[in-house]
């Protein structure tokens, strides 16, 4: 069954990516804990996860015909809302006119 194999690979990739992402977030958080900022790399990491999840969910939606698709559609909508929301929050946090 080729569809099951590709879904398994997709889910394994998502799990691996999530584990690496969590490890990176923890290491960046501990490195930046002293100055209270997340820095450029931290901001990039925060934006990458919802974008990568949206891409994986799109592949998942394409391969799961006939199954209940509304949870995946909701997940995709949440991912697409989260990425620009994080960007807006980071821009507001690091805008030149903002006082800390």
C-alpha positions as CSV (number, residue, x, y, z in Angstrom):
1,X,0.0,0.0,0.0
2,X,2.0,3.1,-1.2
3,X,-0.3,5.6,0.4
4,X,0.2,4.1,3.9
5,X,4.0,4.1,3.4
6,X,4.1,7.8,2.3
7,X,1.9,8.8,5.3
8,X,4.2,6.8,7.7
9,X,7.2,8.6,6.2
10,X,5.4,12.0,6.6
11,X,4.5,11.3,10.2
12,X,8.0,10.1,11.0
13,X,9.5,13.3,9.4
14,X,7.0,15.4,11.4
15,X,7.9,13.7,14.6
16,X,11.7,14.1,14.0
17,X,11.3,17.7,12.9
18,X,9.3,18.4,16.1
19,X,11.9,16.8,18.3
20,X,14.7,18.8,16.7
21,X,12.7,22.0,16.9
22,X,11.9,21.5,20.6
23,X,15.6,20.8,21.3
24,X,16.6,24.0,19.4
25,X,14.0,26.1,21.3
26,X,15.2,24.8,24.7
27,X,18.9,25.5,23.8
28,X,18.1,29.0,22.5
29,X,16.0,29.8,25.5
30,X,18.7,28.7,27.9
31,X,21.3,30.6,25.9
32,X,19.2,33.8,25.8
33,X,17.8,33.6,29.4
34,X,20.2,36.2,30.7
35,X,19.3,39.1,28.5
36,X,15.6,38.5,28.2
37,X,15.5,38.4,24.4
38,X,15.0,35.6,21.9
39,X,17.1,37.1,19.1
40,X,16.9,36.8,15.4
41,X,17.6,33.0,15.4
42,X,14.9,32.4,18.0
43,X,12.4,34.4,16.0
44,X,13.2,32.4,12.9
45,X,12.8,29.2,14.8
46,X,9.4,30.3,16.2
47,X,8.1,31.1,12.7
48,X,9.5,28.0,11.0
49,X,7.5,25.5,12.9
50,X,4.0,26.6,11.9
51,X,5.1,27.0,8.3
52,X,6.6,23.5,8.2
53,X,3.5,22.1,9.9
54,X,1.3,23.8,7.3
55,X,3.3,22.2,4.5
56,X,3.1,18.8,6.1
57,X,-0.6,19.2,6.7
58,X,-1.1,20.1,3.0
59,X,0.6,16.9,2.0
60,X,-1.5,15.0,4.6
61,X,-4.7,16.5,3.2
62,X,-3.8,15.5,-0.3
63,X,-3.2,11.9,0.6
64,X,-6.1,11.4,3.0
65,X,-9.1,11.4,0.6
66,X,-12.3,10.2,2.1
67,X,-11.2,10.5,5.7
68,X,-12.5,13.1,8.1
69,X,-10.6,16.2,6.8
70,X,-12.0,19.0,9.0
71,X,-9.5,18.5,11.8
72,X,-6.6,18.8,9.3
73,X,-8.2,21.8,7.7
74,X,-8.5,23.4,11.1
75,X,-4.9,22.6,11.8
76,X,-3.8,24.2,8.5
77,X,-5.8,27.3,9.2
78,X,-4.3,27.6,12.7
79,X,-0.8,27.2,11.2
80,X,-1.4,29.8,8.6
81,X,-2.7,32.2,11.2
82,X,0.2,31.4,13.7
83,X,3.1,32.2,11.4
84,X,2.2,35.8,10.6
85,X,1.0,36.4,14.1
86,X,4.4,35.4,15.5
87,X,6.0,37.7,12.9
88,X,3.8,40.6,13.9
89,X,4.5,40.0,17.6
90,X,8.3,39.9,16.9
91,X,8.1,43.0,14.8
92,X,6.2,44.9,17.6
93,X,8.8,43.6,20.1
94,X,11.8,44.7,18.1
95,X,10.5,47.8,16.4
96,X,12.9,50.8,16.6
97,X,10.5,53.1,18.5
98,X,9.6,50.6,21.2
99,X,11.0,51.2,24.6
100,X,11.9,48.1,26.8
